[in-house]
Amino acid sequence: MIEGTSERNAGIKLRYGMVGGGIGGFIGDVHRKAIAMDSLAKLQAGCFSRDWENNKATGTAMDIQQDRIYRTFDEMAEKEAARPDKIDFVVITVPNVSHYPAAKAFLTHGIPVVCDKPFTVEEWQARELADLAKKKNLLLALTYTYTGYPIIKHARELVRRGEIGEIIYVNAEYPQEWLLAPAEKQGSKQAAWRTDPAIAGKANSLGDLGSHLENMISYVSGLKIKKVCAMLDNIGEDRVLDTNATVMLEYDNGAKGVYWTSQVAAGYDNALKFRIFGTKGAICWDQEACNYLELRRFGQPNAMLSRGKDPLYPHAQSFSRIPSGHPEGYFEGLANIYRVYTAALLKQKAGEKLTEEDLDFPDAEMGLDGVRFIGKCVESSNLGAVWVNL
């Protein structure tokens, strides 16, 4: 198969704003590039940094009108909501502790929100935002990027169609090595805020990486976590938040699982992996080889499915952008989430009813599940690694 996906765009139709993403940051630029990939939304406003000079410089570099470069997200939400050409949604890419107040400001003023994960630092905050979005009928998305990969959507469909039978066990891990050295003391802004509970919240490795595991397994398997038993390790001198975490789980169908996250695993870059075992087979996926899915069936030969070469289920196939052998990954995965989200916004604005496929992006309830998972794991660890019900 050498064909890519046909052109979908008919010109930019939406305006968006951004909170965070100033010059020198990482994730904001990733979001901007991902949104630009399908040319469905144009950046028109922002509060990019608490540093006013950085804020102005970023806005100018992005060709934003000077009166739409705001000093605070509260000012931005209020003034944008009052404009006849107001933004259609806002992207929030600030550190964790600011997710809740920023999202609340925009939702309160009737502006839909896309928020980086984890959703909030406290469960009650996530619940409040989810309820507010529902009350105002505003679309709210979380950017769990890896669920945007075509092969992951195919894996989900395999499970839904019973191809691996009833799930009985899950193993998932997400190791990195980047905090094996004291990066927070060596000038790394990412390390400085992620290891600071006043900014990151109650967890570091578990919050940053474990939230991806929770969401990924929930998305693919459809399982909900019933209880957890967690051990969080603060490896590294003077660290008060975890850099390594091990979690045992029991799911709502009785299946068991183990998750492991680490930022002190020597030799590992960004090695998110999972194996989901059922009564008829298993599926295995490695983020660093993200275009492939291993399918193992009981009593049959194993198969390695290739995104681009092998036919996927139609919904999953619709997210495949380029021919086989040309890797699709992080940018494309995030772009796929934005493609679905912006299409849903346009359909909603037109007064059309949204289908399940229209809403195939991580939503507020998924964000709430992630925050609850983090909180209960921290609770379990603080109590001496005991079982805690979700």
C-alpha positions in Angstrom: 0.0 0.0 0.0 1.6 3.3 -1.1 -1.3 5.7 -1.0 -1.5 8.3 1.7 -4.7 9.9 3.0 -6.4 12.3 0.6 -6.4 16.0 1.3 -9.2 16.9 3.8 -8.8 20.6 4.2 -11.0 23.3 2.7 -9.3 26.3 4.4 -8.9 27.4 8.0 -12.3 27.6 9.6 -11.6 28.1 13.3 -9.7 30.6 15.5 -7.8 29.5 18.6 -5.9 31.0 21.5 -3.1 29.6 23.6 -2.2 29.8 27.3 1.5 29.0 27.8 3.8 28.0 24.9 6.2 30.9 25.2 9.6 31.1 23.5 11.9 28.6 25.1 9.2 26.1 26.0 8.7 22.7 24.4 5.1 21.5 24.4 3.4 24.7 23.2 5.3 24.6 19.9 4.4 20.9 19.5 0.7 21.9 19.8 1.0 24.7 17.3 2.7 22.5 14.7 0.1 19.7 15.3 -2.8 22.0 14.8 -1.2 23.5 11.7 -0.9 20.1 10.1 -4.5 20.0 9.0 -4.9 23.8 8.6 -8.3 23.8 10.4 -7.5 26.5 13.0 -5.4 29.6 13.2 -3.7 31.0 16.3 -5.3 34.5 17.0 -4.7 35.2 20.6 -2.5 34.2 23.6 -1.1 34.6 27.0 2.1 32.8 26.3 4.2 33.6 29.4 4.2 35.2 32.8 7.3 37.1 31.6 5.8 40.0 29.7 8.8 40.4 27.4 8.6 36.7 26.5 4.9 37.0 26.1 5.1 39.9 23.7 8.0 38.4 21.7 6.1 35.1 21.3 2.9 36.9 20.2 4.9 39.0 17.7 6.7 35.9 16.3 3.3 34.2 15.9 1.9 37.3 14.1 -0.7 38.0 16.8 -2.4 41.4 16.9 -0.9 43.4 19.8 -4.3 43.8 21.5 -4.8 40.1 21.6 -1.6 39.4 23.5 -2.8 39.3 27.1 -1.0 39.6 30.4 -3.2 37.0 32.2 -5.4 34.2 31.2 -8.3 35.7 33.1 -8.0 38.9 31.1 -7.8 36.8 27.9 -10.9 34.8 28.7 -13.0 37.9 29.5 -11.9 40.0 26.6 -11.9 37.2 24.0 -15.5 36.2 25.0 -16.6 39.8 24.4 -15.2 40.0 20.8 -17.3 39.4 17.7 -14.4 37.5 16.3 -13.6 35.6 19.5 -11.5 32.4 19.6 -13.4 29.2 19.0 -11.3 27.3 21.6 -8.2 27.7 23.8 -5.2 25.4 24.2 -3.7 25.2 27.7 -0.1 24.2 27.9 1.1 25.6 31.2 2.4 23.5 34.1 0.0 21.3 36.0 -1.0 23.6 38.9 -2.4 26.2 36.5 -4.6 23.9 34.4 -7.6 24.2 36.7 -7.8 28.0 37.0 -7.0 28.6 33.4 -9.6 26.0 32.1 -12.2 27.3 34.6 -11.7 30.9 33.3 -12.4 30.0 29.7 -15.2 27.5 30.4 -16.9 30.2 32.6 -16.8 32.6 29.6 -18.2 30.0 27.2 -15.0 29.1 25.4 -14.2 25.4 24.7 -10.9 24.1 26.1 -8.1 21.7 25.0 -5.9 21.0 28.0 -2.6 19.2 28.4 -2.5 16.3 30.9 -2.8 15.6 33.7 -6.2 17.5 33.8 -5.7 19.0 37.2 -3.8 18.3 40.4 -6.9 17.5 42.6 -9.8 15.3 41.8 -12.4 17.9 42.9 -11.0 20.3 40.4 -11.3 17.9 37.5 -14.9 17.0 38.6 -15.8 20.7 38.7 -14.4 21.4 35.2 -16.1 18.3 33.7 -19.4 19.4 35.2 -19.0 23.0 34.0 -18.2 21.9 30.5 -21.2 19.6 30.4 -23.5 22.3 31.9 -22.4 24.8 29.2 -22.3 22.2 26.4 -18.7 23.0 25.7 -16.3 20.4 24.1 -13.3 19.8 26.4 -10.4 17.6 25.3 -7.2 16.3 27.0 -4.1 15.8 24.9 -3.2 12.2 25.6 -1.3 12.2 22.4 -0.6 8.5 22.0 -4.3 7.6 21.6 -4.2 9.5 18.3 -2.0 6.9 16.7 -3.9 4.9 13.9 -2.5 1.6 15.2 -3.8 2.3 18.7 -7.3 2.9 17.3 -7.0 -0.4 15.5 -6.0 -2.1 18.7 -9.0 -0.7 20.4 -11.3 -2.1 17.7 -9.6 -5.5 18.0 -10.5 -5.6 21.7 -14.0 -4.3 21.1 -14.6 -7.0 18.4 -13.5 -9.7 20.8 -10.4 -10.7 18.8 -8.4 -11.4 22.0 -11.3 -12.6 24.1 -12.0 -11.4 27.7 -9.1 -9.5 29.1 -7.4 -11.2 32.0 -4.1 -9.4 32.5 -2.4 -6.1 31.6 1.3 -5.1 31.8 2.3 -1.5 30.9 5.4 0.5 31.5 6.9 3.9 30.7 10.6 4.3 31.6 12.8 7.3 30.8 16.3 8.2 32.1 16.3 11.9 32.0 16.2 12.5 35.8 18.9 10.0 36.6 21.1 13.1 36.9 19.9 16.1 39.0 18.6 18.0 36.0 16.6 20.3 38.1 19.8 21.7 39.6 21.5 21.9 36.2 19.3 24.6 34.5 16.5 22.4 33.1 13.2 24.3 33.4 11.2 21.1 32.7 13.0 19.3 35.5 12.7 22.2 37.9 8.9 22.4 37.7 8.2 18.7 37.4 10.0 18.0 40.6 8.4 20.8 42.5 5.1 19.9 44.2 3.9 23.5 44.2 3.8 23.4 40.4 3.6 19.7 39.4 1.2 18.6 42.1 1.4 15.5 44.3 3.2 13.3 41.8 6.0 13.5 39.2 6.8 10.3 37.4 3.3 8.9 38.1 1.6 12.2 37.1 3.6 12.7 34.0 4.0 9.2 32.7 1.5 7.2 34.7 -1.4 9.3 33.5 -0.5 8.2 30.0 -0.6 4.5 31.0 -3.9 4.9 32.8 -5.5 6.6 29.8 -3.9 4.3 27.2 -5.1 1.1 28.8 -8.5 2.5 29.5 -8.9 3.7 25.9 -7.7 0.4 24.3 -9.2 -2.1 26.7 -12.4 -0.3 27.9 -11.6 -1.5 31.4 -12.0 0.7 34.5 -9.7 0.4 37.5 -11.4 -0.9 40.6 -8.4 -0.6 43.1 -4.7 0.0 43.2 -1.7 -0.8 45.4 1.2 1.6 44.7 4.7 2.2 45.7 6.2 5.6 44.7 10.0 6.1 45.0 11.7 9.5 45.4 15.0 8.5 43.8 17.5 11.3 43.7 19.0 13.7 46.2 16.6 16.1 47.9 13.6 15.1 45.8 10.2 15.1 47.4 8.2 13.8 44.4 8.4 10.3 42.9 10.8 9.5 40.0 9.9 5.8 40.0 6.5 4.2 40.6 5.2 0.6 40.6 1.4 0.0 40.7 -0.6 -3.2 41.0 -4.2 -2.9 39.8 -7.5 -4.8 39.7 -10.0 -3.9 37.0 -13.8 -3.9 37.0 -14.0 -7.2 35.2 -11.6 -8.9 37.7 -8.5 -8.7 35.5 -5.2 -7.8 37.1 -2.4 -5.6 36.0 1.0 -3.9 36.8 2.1 -0.5 35.7 5.7 0.8 36.0 6.9 4.4 35.4 10.4 5.7 35.8 12.5 8.8 35.1 15.6 7.1 36.4 15.8 4.1 34.1 19.3 4.2 32.5 19.3 3.7 28.8 15.6 4.5 28.2 14.3 7.4 26.1 10.5 7.4 25.9 9.7 3.7 26.1 6.0 3.5 26.7 4.9 -0.1 26.1 1.9 -2.3 26.9 0.8 -5.9 26.7 -2.9 -6.8 27.0 -3.7 -10.5 27.5 -7.0 -12.0 26.8 -8.5 -15.5 26.8 -8.1 -15.8 23.0 -4.9 -13.8 22.4 -2.9 -10.7 23.2 -1.9 -7.4 21.7 1.5 -5.7 22.3 2.7 -2.2 21.4 5.9 -0.2 21.8 5.7 3.6 21.4 9.2 3.8 20.0 8.0 1.5 17.1 4.6 3.1 17.1 3.6 2.1 13.6 3.5 -1.6 14.5 1.2 -3.7 16.6 1.9 -7.3 17.6 -1.1 -9.6 17.6 -0.8 -12.9 19.3 -3.6 -15.5 19.0 -3.8 -18.7 21.1 -2.9 -21.7 19.0 -2.1 -19.6 15.9 1.0 -17.9 14.4 1.8 -14.5 15.8 1.3 -11.5 13.5 3.0 -8.1 13.3 0.6 -5.5 11.9 2.0 -2.5 10.0 0.4 0.9 9.8 0.4 1.9 6.2 0.9 -1.6 4.8 -1.7 -3.7 6.4 -5.4 -2.8 6.2 -6.8 -1.4 9.5 -10.4 -1.1 10.5 -11.9 1.8 8.6 -12.1 4.3 11.5 -8.4 3.6 12.4 -7.4 3.7 8.7 -8.9 7.2 8.3 -6.1 8.6 10.6 -3.2 7.1 8.6 -1.6 10.0 6.8 1.4 8.8 4.8 2.5 5.6 3.0 4.0 2.5 4.7 7.7 2.7 5.7 7.4 6.4 6.4 7.0 6.7 10.2 4.1 8.5 11.7 4.4 9.4 15.4 4.1 12.2 18.0 3.2 15.2 15.8 0.7 13.2 13.7 -0.8 11.6 16.8 -1.5 14.9 18.4 -2.7 16.3 15.0 -5.2 13.5 14.9 -6.7 14.5 18.2 -7.0 18.0 17.0 -8.5 16.9 13.7 -11.3 15.1 15.5 -11.8 17.9 18.1 -12.0 20.7 15.5 -14.3 18.7 13.3 -16.6 18.1 16.3 -16.5 21.9 17.1 -17.5 22.7 13.5 -20.3 20.1 13.5 -21.6 21.4 16.9 -21.5 25.0 15.6 -23.6 23.9 12.6 -26.2 22.4 15.0 -25.5 18.8 13.9 -25.7 15.8 16.3 -22.3 14.4 17.3 -21.6 10.7 16.9 -19.3 8.4 18.9 -16.7 8.7 16.2 -17.0 12.5 16.2 -16.1 12.4 19.9 -13.1 10.1 19.6 -10.8 12.3 21.5 -9.8 12.2 25.3 -12.5 14.1 27.1 -13.1 15.6 30.5 -14.3 12.3 32.1 -11.1 10.6 30.9 -9.1 13.5 32.4 -11.0 13.0 35.7 -10.2 9.3 35.7 -6.5 10.1 35.3 -6.5 12.6 38.2 -8.4 10.1 40.4 -5.9 7.4 39.5 -2.9 9.6 40.5 -4.5 10.6 43.7 -5.4 7.1 44.8 -1.9 5.8 43.9 -0.3 8.5 46.1 -2.7 7.7 48.9 -1.9 4.0 48.6 1.9 4.7 48.7 1.6 7.1 51.7 -0.3 4.4 53.6 2.5 1.9 53.1 1.6 0.4 49.7 -1.9 -0.9 50.6 -4.9 -1.6 48.4 -7.1 1.5 47.9 -10.4 1.5 46.1 -11.1 3.9 43.2 
